Amino acid sequence: MFKLFKKDLTLFFHDQRSVILTFLLPVILITLFAFAYGSIGAYNGRSEPVKLLVSDLDQTRSSKEIIYKIDSLEDIRVILSDSIKCKELVIKGKYPCALIIYKGFQDSLEAGKATPVELVYDRSREMEIGILQQNLISTLMSSTGEIIVKKSIEKYLHDQFPDIDKSASDNILKTAIIQDNNKLEIKWTSIVGIKNNIKLGMIQAVAGTAILMLLFSMAGVGTSILEEKENGTINRLLYSPLKGSTILYGKMLFAFFISILQLTVMFLFAWLIFNMDLSINIPALILMIIATAFAVSSLGIFLAALAKTRRQAQNLSTIIILIMSAIGGSMIPLFIMPAILQKIALLSVNYWGIQGFYDIFWRTLPLEAILPKILILMSIGVFLTLASIRLFKKRIMKL
């Protein structure tokens, strides 16, 4: 029994792939998930402040005082902008929400009324909106309630008791403010995801899973080239009239075609089974599928080009794909990650693909607003393709 145990243990530790998958990969993923859920790298032991766009159309002492109090909160960072730009930035996914304080705000408060302030938001950013609900509403309520009550009580005391002692007046004001601090009307308006009936979770499931599985498929295509090299198939082709570059381009074209086919099938499945509306922006969807397929297929070939053997390619591909998927949004929605990981996510193919599909199905942006992400994916594909050609000619496409 112990001899069998020793034999299996020896074989296990000699199998580099098994060791990596058993020990190294879980450690890396645990670290990433810990970062994502805020257990590590938190902002003073908390999540980083939520950025809140604010448009002050009133430009009065009361509105500026409220904005100052909001900005002083630890969990909120105020960024001033105009109302039109605020809404555009929220729709494009740059910020989770924007607070708009309308003209006449102070006049209404001094009259004992409250002009509604509006909070426009993106429903996909639930965690950040939750932080705002806990902190922003209480600050707005207490601040505006204080202004309303203070003005009305001061006027009443001045008219009825012109000679009242200041300390007595302050006590009356304090008691009144505590008892009546909820006169503010906050209008919550969701301005993202309202033009279609597609659920947010459906977009995340389809886009995130499609790109994750596509990465593994393309890594397998890339690894097959190394397998053909080890089996001697590549060498036999090199002895034929075919040029080495022709063989390589054929492999890349095959990977690109399979990528487009796989993504198309996944979206058609979501349409047929889950009624996902693919007609929202067909030109943008087609271009995004092509760009994502090109970037992912190029990455799969590139990962194979980095390795010397099929086993090395499998190990390298598994680690890089899972890490890239974890930080890029395939496994964890990007909005719950800390700021540092959201910045690192920009280096992953997953991020640009998923955000592009979000722009189509959730934000329903026009094609010109989605083109930058399409161009970035195409640029990634071109860069990785050129790098792969260079590496393959050096390592594989030679006798």
C-alpha positions in Angstrom: 0.0 0.0 0.0 2.7 2.5 1.0 4.7 1.6 -2.1 1.7 2.5 -4.3 1.2 5.6 -2.3 4.9 6.6 -2.8 4.7 5.8 -6.5 1.5 7.9 -7.0 3.0 10.8 -5.0 6.2 10.8 -7.1 4.2 10.8 -10.3 2.0 13.6 -9.0 4.9 15.9 -8.1 6.6 15.1 -11.4 3.5 16.2 -13.3 3.9 19.9 -13.5 0.4 20.5 -14.7 -1.2 18.7 -11.8 1.0 20.5 -9.2 0.1 23.9 -10.8 -3.7 23.2 -10.9 -3.7 21.8 -7.4 -1.6 24.4 -5.5 -0.6 27.4 -7.5 -3.8 28.2 -9.4 -6.1 28.1 -6.3 -3.7 30.4 -4.4 -3.7 32.9 -7.3 -7.5 32.8 -7.6 -8.1 33.1 -3.9 -5.8 36.2 -3.8 -7.7 37.7 -6.7 -11.1 37.0 -5.2 -9.9 38.4 -1.9 -9.0 41.6 -3.7 -12.3 41.7 -5.6 -14.4 41.4 -2.4 -12.4 44.0 -0.6 -10.7 41.8 2.0 -7.3 43.0 0.8 -6.1 46.4 -0.4 -9.1 48.2 1.0 -9.2 52.0 1.3 -8.4 52.5 5.0 -10.0 49.2 5.8 -13.1 50.1 3.7 -14.0 50.0 0.1 -12.7 52.9 -2.0 -15.0 56.0 -2.2 -17.8 55.9 -4.8 -17.4 58.7 -7.3 -20.6 60.8 -7.4 -21.2 63.2 -10.3 -23.0 66.3 -9.1 -24.6 69.0 -11.2 -25.5 72.2 -9.2 -28.0 74.1 -11.3 -29.0 76.3 -8.4 -25.5 77.7 -7.5 -26.6 79.0 -4.1 -25.3 78.9 -0.6 -27.6 76.1 0.4 -26.7 73.9 -2.6 -23.0 74.4 -2.2 -23.3 73.7 1.5 -25.0 70.3 0.8 -22.4 69.4 -1.8 -19.6 70.2 0.7 -21.2 67.9 3.3 -21.6 65.1 0.8 -18.0 65.5 -0.3 -16.9 65.3 3.3 -18.3 61.7 3.6 -15.6 59.0 3.6 -17.4 56.8 1.2 -18.3 59.4 -1.4 -16.1 61.5 -3.7 -17.9 64.4 -5.5 -17.1 65.3 -9.1 -18.8 68.5 -10.4 -20.1 68.6 -13.9 -23.0 69.9 -15.9 -26.3 68.0 -16.0 -26.2 66.9 -19.7 -22.6 65.6 -19.4 -23.5 63.9 -16.1 -26.2 61.8 -17.7 -24.0 61.0 -20.7 -21.3 59.7 -18.4 -23.7 57.5 -16.4 -25.2 56.1 -19.6 -21.7 55.3 -21.0 -20.8 53.5 -17.8 -18.1 55.9 -16.6 -19.8 56.6 -13.3 -22.6 54.8 -11.4 -24.8 57.8 -10.8 -25.2 61.6 -10.8 -27.0 64.0 -8.4 -28.7 66.9 -10.0 -29.8 69.9 -7.8 -32.2 71.9 -9.8 -32.7 75.7 -10.1 -34.8 77.2 -7.3 -33.5 74.7 -4.7 -32.6 77.3 -2.0 -35.8 79.4 -2.6 -38.0 76.4 -2.0 -36.1 75.5 1.1 -36.5 79.0 2.5 -40.2 78.9 1.8 -40.4 75.7 3.9 -40.7 73.4 0.9 -38.2 71.2 -0.8 -37.5 71.2 -4.6 -36.9 67.7 -5.7 -33.3 66.7 -6.4 -32.8 63.9 -8.9 -30.4 61.0 -8.7 -29.9 59.4 -12.1 -28.2 56.0 -11.9 -27.1 52.8 -13.6 -28.9 49.8 -12.1 -26.0 47.5 -13.0 -23.9 49.2 -10.4 -25.9 47.9 -7.4 -23.0 47.8 -4.9 -22.0 51.4 -5.4 -25.6 52.5 -5.4 -26.1 50.7 -2.1 -23.2 52.7 -0.5 -24.8 55.9 -1.8 -28.2 55.0 -0.4 -26.8 54.5 3.1 -24.8 57.7 3.2 -26.1 60.2 0.6 -29.8 60.1 1.6 -29.2 60.6 5.3 -26.9 63.5 4.6 -29.3 65.1 2.2 -32.3 64.6 4.5 -30.5 66.1 7.5 -29.0 69.0 5.7 -32.1 70.1 3.8 -34.3 69.4 6.8 -32.1 71.6 8.9 -32.3 74.4 6.4 -36.1 74.1 6.1 -36.8 74.0 9.8 -34.3 76.6 10.7 -35.6 79.1 8.3 -39.3 78.6 9.3 -38.6 78.5 13.0 -36.3 81.5 12.9 -39.1 83.5 11.1 -41.7 82.3 13.6 -39.6 83.2 16.6 -38.6 86.6 15.1 -42.3 87.5 14.5 -43.8 86.1 17.7 -40.9 86.5 20.2 -38.6 89.3 19.0 -36.8 89.5 22.4 -36.3 85.8 23.0 -33.0 84.7 24.5 -30.5 83.3 22.0 -29.8 80.1 24.0 -33.5 79.4 24.3 -33.9 80.0 20.5 -31.0 77.6 19.7 -32.6 74.9 21.9 -35.9 75.2 20.2 -34.2 75.1 16.8 -32.3 72.0 17.7 -35.4 70.1 18.9 -37.4 71.1 15.9 -34.6 70.0 13.5 -34.4 66.5 15.1 -38.1 66.0 14.9 -38.6 67.3 11.3 -35.7 66.4 9.0 -37.3 64.5 6.2 -38.9 67.1 3.9 -36.6 66.4 1.0 -38.0 64.6 -2.0 -35.3 62.6 -3.9 -36.3 61.4 -7.3 -34.5 58.2 -8.4 -34.3 57.8 -12.1 -32.7 54.8 -13.8 -31.4 55.9 -17.2 -29.5 52.8 -18.2 -31.0 49.5 -19.3 -34.5 51.1 -19.8 -34.7 50.7 -23.5 -34.8 46.9 -23.6 -36.2 44.0 -21.6 -32.9 42.1 -21.3 -32.0 41.3 -17.8 -28.6 42.4 -16.5 -27.7 38.9 -15.3 -28.4 37.5 -18.8 -25.9 39.8 -20.4 -23.3 39.0 -17.8 -23.9 35.3 -18.1 -23.8 35.2 -21.9 -20.9 37.6 -22.5 -18.8 36.5 -19.6 -19.2 32.8 -20.2 -18.9 33.1 -24.0 -15.5 34.8 -23.8 -14.2 32.5 -21.0 -15.0 29.4 -22.9 -13.8 30.9 -26.2 -10.4 31.5 -24.6 -10.1 27.8 -23.6 -11.2 26.7 -27.1 -8.6 28.9 -28.8 -5.9 27.8 -26.3 -6.7 24.3 -27.4 -6.3 25.2 -31.1 -3.0 26.8 -30.3 -1.9 23.8 -28.4 -2.8 21.5 -31.3 -0.1 23.2 -33.3 2.5 22.1 -30.8 1.1 18.7 -30.8 1.5 18.5 -34.5 5.0 19.7 -34.1 5.7 16.9 -31.6 4.0 14.3 -33.9 6.1 15.4 -36.9 3.1 16.7 -38.9 4.5 20.2 -39.2 7.9 18.9 -40.3 6.2 16.9 -43.1 4.3 19.9 -44.2 7.4 22.0 -44.3 9.0 19.4 -46.7 6.0 20.0 -49.0 5.7 22.8 -51.5 3.7 24.8 -48.9 5.5 27.7 -47.3 5.8 27.9 -43.6 4.0 31.2 -43.5 1.1 29.6 -45.4 0.8 26.8 -42.8 0.8 29.3 -40.0 -1.8 31.6 -41.6 -4.0 28.7 -42.3 -4.0 27.8 -38.6 -4.7 31.4 -37.6 -7.6 31.6 -40.1 -9.0 28.3 -38.7 -8.8 29.7 -35.1 -10.5 33.0 -36.2 -13.3 31.2 -38.0 -14.0 28.8 -35.1 -14.0 31.8 -32.7 -16.7 33.6 -34.8 -18.7 30.4 -35.1 -18.6 29.7 -31.4 -19.6 33.2 -30.3 -22.4 33.3 -32.9 -23.8 30.0 -31.7 -23.7 31.1 -28.1 -25.7 34.3 -28.8 -28.1 32.4 -31.0 -28.6 29.9 -28.2 -29.4 32.8 -25.8 -31.8 34.2 -28.3 -33.6 30.9 -28.9 -33.7 29.7 -25.3 -33.8 32.8 -23.2 -35.4 35.3 -25.7 -32.3 37.6 -25.7 -33.1 40.3 -28.2 -30.2 40.4 -30.7 -31.8 43.0 -32.9 -31.0 46.0 -30.6 -28.0 46.9 -32.7 -27.1 44.3 -35.3 -24.2 46.1 -37.0 -22.5 46.7 -33.6 -23.1 43.1 -32.5 -21.6 41.7 -35.7 -18.5 43.9 -35.4 -18.1 43.2 -31.7 -18.3 39.4 -32.4 -15.7 39.7 -35.2 -13.4 41.9 -33.1 -13.7 39.7 -30.0 -13.1 36.6 -32.0 -10.0 38.1 -33.6 -8.5 39.2 -30.3 -9.3 35.9 -28.5 -8.1 33.6 -31.4 -4.9 35.7 -31.6 -4.3 35.3 -27.9 -4.8 31.6 -28.1 -2.2 31.3 -30.8 0.1 33.6 -28.9 0.0 31.6 -25.7 1.0 28.5 -27.7 3.8 30.4 -29.4 5.3 31.3 -26.0 5.6 27.6 -25.0 8.2 25.1 -26.2 6.0 22.0 -25.6 2.4 21.1 -25.6 2.4 20.5 -21.8 3.9 23.9 -21.2 1.3 25.5 -23.4 -1.5 23.8 -21.5 -0.1 25.0 -18.1 0.5 28.5 -19.3 -2.9 28.8 -21.0 -4.8 27.6 -18.0 -3.2 30.0 -15.6 -3.4 33.1 -17.8 -6.9 32.4 -19.0 -8.3 31.9 -15.5 -6.5 35.0 -14.1 -7.5 37.1 -17.1 -11.1 35.9 -16.7 -11.1 36.6 -13.0 -9.9 40.2 -13.3 -11.6 40.9 -16.7 -15.2 40.3 -15.5 -16.0 36.8 -16.7 -16.1 35.4 -13.2 -16.8 38.4 -11.1 -18.8 41.5 -12.2 -16.3 44.3 -12.6 -18.2 46.9 -10.6 -17.7 45.0 -7.3 -13.9 45.0 -7.7 -11.6 47.6 -6.0 -10.2 50.4 -8.2 -6.8 48.8 -8.6 -8.2 45.6 -10.1 -10.6 47.6 -12.3 -7.5 49.3 -13.8 -5.6 46.0 -14.2 -8.7 44.6 -16.0 -8.0 47.0 -18.9 -5.1 44.6 -19.8 -7.5 41.7 -20.4 -9.3 40.7 -23.6 -12.3 39.7 -21.4 -12.8 43.3 -20.2 -13.1 44.9 -23.6 -15.3 42.2 -25.0 -17.7 42.1 -22.0 -17.9 45.9 -21.8 -18.6 46.0 -25.5 -21.5 43.6 -25.2 -22.8 45.6 -22.2 -22.7 48.7 -24.4 -24.8 46.9 -27.0 -27.4 45.1 -24.8 -27.5 47.1 -21.6 -26.5 50.7 -22.3 -27.9 50.5 -25.9 -25.2 52.9 -27.2 -25.0 53.7 -30.9 -22.3 52.1 -33.0 -20.0 55.2 -32.9 -19.8 55.0 -29.1 -18.9 51.3 -29.2 -16.3 51.6 -32.0 -13.4 52.5 -29.6 -13.8 49.1 -27.8 -14.0 47.3 -31.2 -10.8 49.1 -32.4 -9.0 48.2 -29.1 -9.9 44.5 -29.6 -8.7 44.6 -33.2 -5.5 46.3 -32.1 -4.9 43.6 -29.5 -5.5 41.0 -32.2 -3.0 42.6 -34.7 -0.3 43.0 -32.0 -0.7 39.4 -30.8 -0.8 38.1 -34.4 2.4 39.8 -35.3 4.1 38.6 -32.2 2.9 35.0 -32.8 4.2 35.0 -36.4 7.6 36.1 -35.2 7.7 33.4 -32.4 6.4 30.6 -34.6 8.9 31.3 -37.3 11.6 31.2 -34.7 10.5 28.2 -32.7 8.2 26.0 -34.8 8.1 26.7 -38.5 11.6 25.5 -39.2 13.1 22.0 -39.8 
